[in-house]
Amino acid sequence: MRRVGKEPFIDFSGTWEVVSSPHFDDEYLRLTGTPYVILRQNGNFVKGEYRIGVQQGTINGGAHSDFIDFSFGGEDENEEAFGEGEATLEGERLIFELWHYHGDEYAFHCERRK
């Protein structure tokens, strides 16, 4: 389990373009256009949305010193999808993970749009 302390927060706000995934090829990632994750951070509260391949939804969660944990709800191939996830920074890349309840787990590597 991660330590949640009083360290300064990283600002995760912005639009992040999904550039790769160990679970999906580029064709899938771009099925519905440029895949993205948008995060809006206000203190330790984070809201946002994502569209990756045929998956899309909203997220609500909390920022900690070096990661975000969140719940999400949306669609995956026009089926209801919901679960939990985490976003962490590895250098300049955001690792965005979705853990579907009673389902699959996926990771996506993202770069902040400039």
HUHU-V476113 format. One line per field, one symbol per residue. phi: phi as a letter, one per 20 degrees, with the letter a starting at -180 (. if undefined). psi: psi as a letter, one per 40 degrees, with the letter a starting at -180 (. if undefined). burial: 1 if it has 9 or more other C-alpha atoms within 8 Angstrom, else 0. A space follows every 50 residues. Layout:
BEGIN
phi: ???
psi: ???
burial: ???
END
This chain:
BEGIN
phi: .fedcefgfeeegpddefdabfdcefffgdgdoffbcdccdcmdeccrbb bcledbrccbacedgbbddbdcbrcclmdgcbrcabccdcmeeedddddf flbecccceccffd
psi: iihhaeiiihheiahhhheiieeiiddddedfahiihhhhhgbehhiaii hhbehiaiihaihadeihiiiiiaihfeihhiaiaihihgbeihhhhhgh hfaihiihhihhi.
burial: 00000000100001111111100010011101011111111001111111 11111111111111111111111111000011111111100011111111 10000111111100
END
